[in-house]
Amino acid sequence: MLADSDIERWLHEDVGHHDVTNDVPGTTEGRLVAKESGVVAGLDAATAVFEYLDCAVETPVDSGAAIDAGDVVLRVDGPAQSVLRGERVAVNITGHASGVATKTRAAVDAAESAATDSTPRIAGTRKTTPGLRGIEKRAVAAGGGDTHRLDLSHMVMVKDNHIAEMGLVDAIEHFRERASFATKLDVEVEAPEDAPRAAEAGADIVLLDNMSPAETERAVDRVAASTSGALTEASGGITVADVPAYAETGVDIISMGSLTHSAPTLDFSFRTG
């Protein structure tokens, strides 16, 4: 959830200490208009910005909706100065979030079109912009993806450095003893032969890190042959173009940092009057 302090920080960054630019009298109406097609997201944050400035807001579409160029996604009315002060923050947030949602939807569609059996989930990662994780995670969800863990407390990830220090099996046992029964363990492996070892040692999810599609398929088959019931997750530099090849492997989850750290902004304009 957004706090007033978040909105205040965004506005202070843009408005500064002496805003002459937006010293406009009277009241006005504004419209946030898409300049290209995509999936809209971030409308809750844009609404919060304008409402903080005592403006009335209407959103004709919901986050997650497909939009085309020319579509109005938000209407606002209020004091002209307030509407104009909120404009740039609202446009930036909506454009960024919509870019994340649009890229996520492209990955989800690619997975659905290529999967031969069950469709893998497309998930984000913690590679998010500091201060904007909530907005970016909601944008992933708006695009049809899975948020993955929201922070370190949501799941234990046993990564390469943990394994280097303690060994694979000992690292899993170490964190299993310290985690709640309700907390899942996601264990990273870098070779197909280590995947069933991790699963049998107690991993709930085996993360297949930086493996090719062929290696991923071998690892998925080995985990499936075990009696662990663990899920498999492909991760590591996977792009939207790579998704079909990974979806064909039978992996359960494809996690992609690029959904948030490399999504292009969707173009919007803000018009008044």
Residue pairs with C-beta under 8 A, 6 or more apart in sequence:
1 134
2 44
2 45
2 48
2 134
4 52
6 131
7 48
7 49
7 52
7 89
8 52
9 131
10 49
10 89
10 93
11 49
11 52
11 53
11 85
11 86
11 89
14 85
14 88
14 89
15 22
15 85
19 85
21 84
22 80
22 81
22 84
22 85
23 81
24 80
24 81
24 84
25 80
25 81
26 79
26 80
27 77
27 78
27 79
27 80
28 77
28 78
28 79
28 80
28 83
28 84
28 272
28 273
29 75
29 76
29 77
29 83
29 272
29 273
30 75
30 76
30 77
30 83
30 87
30 270
30 271
30 272
31 72
31 74
31 75
31 76
31 270
31 271
31 272
32 46
32 72
32 73
32 74
32 75
32 76
32 90
32 91
32 94
32 268
32 269
32 270
33 70
33 71
33 72
33 73
33 268
33 269
33 270
33 271
34 40
34 67
34 68
34 69
34 70
34 71
34 72
34 73
34 266
34 267
34 268
35 69
35 267
35 268
35 269
36 69
36 266
36 267
37 66
37 67
37 68
37 69
38 66
38 67
38 98
38 99
38 101
38 102
38 266
39 64
39 65
39 66
39 67
39 98
39 101
39 102
39 104
39 105
39 142
39 143
40 61
40 63
40 64
40 65
40 67
40 73
40 94
40 98
40 101
40 142
40 266
41 63
41 64
41 94
41 97
41 98
41 100
41 101
41 138
41 139
41 142
41 143
42 63
42 93
42 94
42 95
42 96
42 97
42 98
42 135
42 138
42 139
43 59
43 61
43 62
43 63
43 73
43 74
43 94
44 63
44 138
45 90
45 93
45 94
45 97
45 135
46 57
46 74
46 89
46 90
46 91
46 93
46 94
47 57
47 59
47 74
49 86
49 89
49 90
49 93
50 57
50 76
50 78
50 82
50 83
50 86
50 90
51 57
52 86
53 78
53 79
53 82
53 83
53 85
53 86
54 78
54 79
54 82
55 76
55 77
55 78
55 79
55 82
55 83
55 86
56 76
56 77
56 78
57 74
57 75
57 76
58 74
58 75
58 76
59 73
59 74
59 75
60 72
60 73
60 74
60 75
61 67
61 71
61 73
63 97
63 101
63 138
63 139
63 142
64 101
64 141
64 142
64 143
64 144
66 105
67 73
73 94
73 268
74 90
74 94
76 83
76 86
77 83
80 272
83 272
84 272
87 270
88 270
90 270
91 268
91 269
91 270
93 135
94 266
94 268
95 265
95 266
95 267
95 268
96 132
96 135
96 136
96 139
96 263
96 265
97 135
97 136
97 138
97 139
97 142
98 139
98 265
98 266
98 268
99 263
99 264
99 265
99 266
100 136
100 139
100 140
100 143
100 259
100 260
100 263
101 139
101 140
101 142
101 143
102 143
102 263
102 266
103 143
103 240
103 258
103 259
103 262
103 263
103 264
104 122
104 124
104 139
104 140
104 142
104 143
104 144
104 145
104 259
105 143
105 144
106 240
107 122
107 143
107 145
107 240
107 243
107 254
107 256
107 259
108 122
108 143
108 144
108 145
110 240
110 243
110 244
110 247
111 119
111 120
111 122
111 243
111 244
111 247
111 254
112 119
113 244
114 243
114 244
114 245
114 247
114 248
115 247
115 248
116 248
116 250
117 250
118 250
118 252
119 247
120 234
120 246
120 247
120 251
120 252
120 253
120 254
121 145
121 146
121 252
121 253
121 254
122 144
122 145
122 146
122 243
122 254
122 256
122 259
123 140
123 145
123 146
123 147
123 148
123 233
123 253
123 254
123 255
123 256
124 136
124 137
124 140
124 145
124 146
124 147
124 148
124 255
124 256
124 257
124 259
124 260
125 148
125 235
125 255
125 256
125 257
125 259
125 260
126 133
126 148
126 149
126 151
127 257
127 260
127 261
128 136
128 137
128 260
128 261
129 136
129 260
129 261
133 150
133 151
136 260
137 147
137 150
138 147
139 260
140 146
140 147
140 259
140 260
141 147
143 259
145 259
146 253
148 255
149 155
149 157
154 183
155 183
155 184
155 185
155 186
156 175
156 179
156 183
156 184
156 185
156 186
157 185
157 186
157 187
157 188
157 207
158 171
158 172
158 175
158 185
158 186
158 187
158 188
158 203
159 188
160 188
160 190
160 209
162 171
162 175
163 171
163 188
165 171
166 174
168 187
168 189
168 194
168 197
168 198
168 201
169 197
169 201
171 187
172 185
172 187
172 198
172 201
172 202
172 203
173 201
173 202
175 185
176 185
176 202
179 185
184 204
184 205
185 202
185 203
185 204
185 205
186 203
186 204
186 205
186 206
186 207
186 233
187 198
187 201
187 203
187 205
187 206
187 207
188 207
188 209
189 195
189 197
189 198
189 206
189 207
189 208
189 209
189 219
190 209
190 210
190 211
191 215
192 208
192 211
192 215
192 216
192 218
192 219
192 222
193 222
195 206
195 208
195 219
195 220
195 222
195 223
195 232
196 222
196 223
196 225
196 226
196 228
198 206
198 230
199 206
199 223
199 226
199 228
199 230
200 226
200 227
200 228
203 228
203 230
204 230
204 231
205 230
205 231
205 232
205 233
205 252
205 253
206 219
206 223
206 230
206 231
206 232
206 233
207 233
207 235
207 255
208 215
208 216
208 219
208 220
208 232
208 233
208 234
208 235
208 251
209 235
209 236
210 235
210 236
210 237
211 219
211 234
211 236
213 242
213 245
213 246
213 248
213 249
216 232
216 234
216 246
216 249
216 251
217 248
217 249
217 250
219 232
220 232
220 249
220 250
220 251
221 250
223 230
223 232
224 250
231 252
231 253
232 250
232 251
232 252
232 253
233 251
233 252
233 253
233 254
233 255
234 246
234 249
234 251
234 253
234 254
234 255
235 254
235 255
235 256
237 258
238 246
238 254
238 255
238 256
238 258
239 256
239 258
240 256
240 258
243 254
243 256
246 254
247 254
